[in-house]
């Protein structure tokens, strides 16, 4: 039986054309759940590194009193969107370069609200 987190992540992937993978991790970068087309170990590593980026940017911006609400990284062939959750958790969505980032952001926010209710 699939976990409810897996179902939530799979729904996120289906909601945005060009989505490749999604994952949900804790403050230490430990994977809670993940879905998509990335292989297991590289996906877990990818999630952990996105957590490092998120937490470092949160540290830098804490001095000015404003933490990032969402981080979007653009690479040659991919977009990675990191959504902070409560209690140090975070959600990552990896997309093809041509994916609709506006739609991804809206659906990521809905997914974040759903996960935050359960954390």
C-alpha positions as CSV (number, residue, x, y, z in Angstrom):
1,X,0.0,0.0,0.0
2,X,1.4,3.4,-1.0
3,X,1.9,6.0,1.8
4,X,-0.3,9.0,1.8
5,X,2.9,11.1,1.3
6,X,3.7,9.1,-1.9
7,X,0.1,9.7,-3.1
8,X,0.5,13.5,-2.5
9,X,3.8,13.6,-4.3
10,X,2.5,11.6,-7.3
11,X,-0.5,14.0,-7.5
12,X,2.0,16.9,-7.6
13,X,3.9,15.3,-10.5
14,X,0.7,14.6,-12.5
15,X,-0.4,18.2,-12.0
16,X,2.4,19.9,-13.9
17,X,3.5,18.8,-17.4
18,X,7.2,18.3,-17.5
19,X,7.6,17.2,-13.8
20,X,10.3,14.7,-13.4
21,X,10.5,14.1,-9.6
22,X,9.3,15.3,-6.3
23,X,10.5,14.7,-2.8
24,X,9.9,15.6,0.8
25,X,12.8,15.7,3.4
26,X,13.5,16.7,6.9
27,X,15.8,19.3,8.3
28,X,18.8,17.0,8.2
29,X,18.2,16.1,4.5
30,X,16.8,12.6,5.3
31,X,14.2,11.6,2.7
32,X,10.7,11.2,4.1
33,X,9.2,10.2,0.7
34,X,9.9,10.7,-3.0
35,X,8.3,10.0,-6.4
36,X,9.2,10.3,-10.0
37,X,11.7,9.2,-12.6
38,X,15.0,9.8,-10.8
39,X,16.9,6.7,-9.5
40,X,16.7,6.1,-5.8
41,X,20.2,7.1,-4.5
42,X,20.7,10.1,-6.9
43,X,17.2,11.3,-5.9
44,X,18.0,11.1,-2.2
45,X,21.3,12.9,-2.7
46,X,19.5,15.5,-4.8
47,X,17.0,16.1,-2.1
48,X,19.7,16.4,0.6
49,X,21.7,19.0,-1.5
50,X,18.6,21.1,-2.1
51,X,18.1,21.2,1.7
52,X,21.6,22.5,2.1
53,X,20.9,25.3,-0.4
54,X,17.6,26.1,1.4
55,X,19.1,26.2,4.9
56,X,22.2,28.2,3.9
57,X,19.9,30.8,2.2
58,X,17.7,30.9,5.2
59,X,20.7,31.6,7.4
60,X,22.0,34.4,5.1
61,X,18.6,36.1,4.9
62,X,17.7,35.7,8.6
63,X,20.0,38.7,9.3
64,X,17.6,40.9,7.3
65,X,14.5,39.3,8.8
66,X,13.2,37.7,5.7
67,X,13.5,34.0,4.9
68,X,12.9,32.7,1.4
69,X,9.4,31.5,0.8
70,X,10.4,29.5,-2.3
71,X,13.6,29.0,-4.2
72,X,13.8,28.3,-8.0
73,X,17.0,27.1,-9.5
74,X,17.4,27.0,-13.3
75,X,20.0,24.7,-14.8
76,X,20.8,24.0,-18.5
77,X,18.1,21.3,-18.8
78,X,16.2,21.4,-15.5
79,X,14.4,23.6,-13.0
80,X,14.4,22.8,-9.3
81,X,11.9,24.4,-7.0
82,X,12.4,24.2,-3.3
83,X,9.5,24.9,-1.0
84,X,10.2,25.3,2.8
85,X,7.6,23.6,5.0
86,X,7.1,24.0,8.8
87,X,9.5,22.4,11.3
88,X,12.4,22.5,9.0
89,X,11.0,20.1,6.4
90,X,11.0,21.0,2.7
91,X,9.5,19.9,-0.6
92,X,11.5,19.7,-3.9
93,X,10.0,19.6,-7.4
94,X,12.3,18.8,-10.3
95,X,11.1,19.8,-13.8
96,X,12.1,19.7,-17.4
97,X,13.4,23.1,-18.6
98,X,10.3,23.9,-20.6
99,X,7.8,23.3,-17.8
100,X,5.4,26.0,-16.6
101,X,7.0,27.4,-13.5
102,X,4.0,29.5,-12.6
103,X,1.7,26.4,-12.6
104,X,4.4,24.4,-10.8
105,X,4.7,27.1,-8.1
106,X,0.9,27.2,-7.5
107,X,0.6,23.4,-7.3
108,X,3.7,23.2,-5.1
109,X,2.1,25.7,-2.7
110,X,-1.1,23.6,-2.5
111,X,1.0,20.5,-1.9
112,X,3.0,22.3,0.8
113,X,-0.2,23.3,2.6
114,X,-1.4,19.7,2.5
115,X,1.9,18.4,3.9
116,X,2.1,21.1,6.6
117,X,-1.3,20.0,7.9
118,X,0.1,16.5,8.5
119,X,3.6,17.4,9.9
